Amino acid sequence: MNDFVKILYVHGFASSGNSGTVMALRRHLPECRVIAPDLPVDPFEALELLRSIVKEEKPAIVIGTSMGGMYTQQLWGVPRIVVNPSFEMSRSLLFGKMGRNKYMNKRKDGATEFRVDKALVDRFKLMEKNQFDGITPEEKNLVVGLFGDKDPIVHFKPLMESLYGADRCHWFSGEHRLNDKIVNEVLLPLIHKMLSDND
């Protein structure tokens, strides 16, 4: 397994490493080992876990969607794809996510639900203040942003363009969540291109 190309996938809010996107990536990339951890609810714990995985596993690419895109953007030093990144999770949580939430996918720890309270919202606010502090000219060349042109949930392409440049940000035909068609037609070609560029 050590000879496999490693890809780290970072899931979105209320999801897990057992999502449909992970299954699709594993199905279509048999030459790769797709690492997909279940993230802690606390944002600082989640980012610490992801940074430790990057340090230990040295993935060739990190892919993050929605909330996972917010974390992925902060994993400095590795090629990254951020899909419909949710850079203002604290705001998203306040509108419709407070209280008890159910996980959409099975988790390894068996948890089926979690709570969002003011303390958690404040933790996200604290993280959001510094989430772009590590952007350097070198980092700008490591990140590609993908944005669904019919995404009804988050709209951060203008912000990402201002931070990374318009040439690093691309529309795709779709909504917030990925499906098999988008994985096949948009994500896989980009993964193959980034892997070949890194050879």
Buried (B, 14 or more C-beta within 10 A) or exposed (E): EEEEBBBBBBBBBBBBBBBBBBBBBBEBBEEBBBBBBBBBBBBEEBBEBBBEBBEEEEBBBBBBBBBBBBBBBBBBEBBBBBBBBBBBBBBBBBEEBBEEBEBBBEBEEEEEEBEBEEEBBEBBBEBBEEBBEEBEEEBEEBBBBBBBEEBEBBEBBEBBBEBBEEEBBEBBEBBBBBEEEBBEEBBBEBBEEBBEEEE
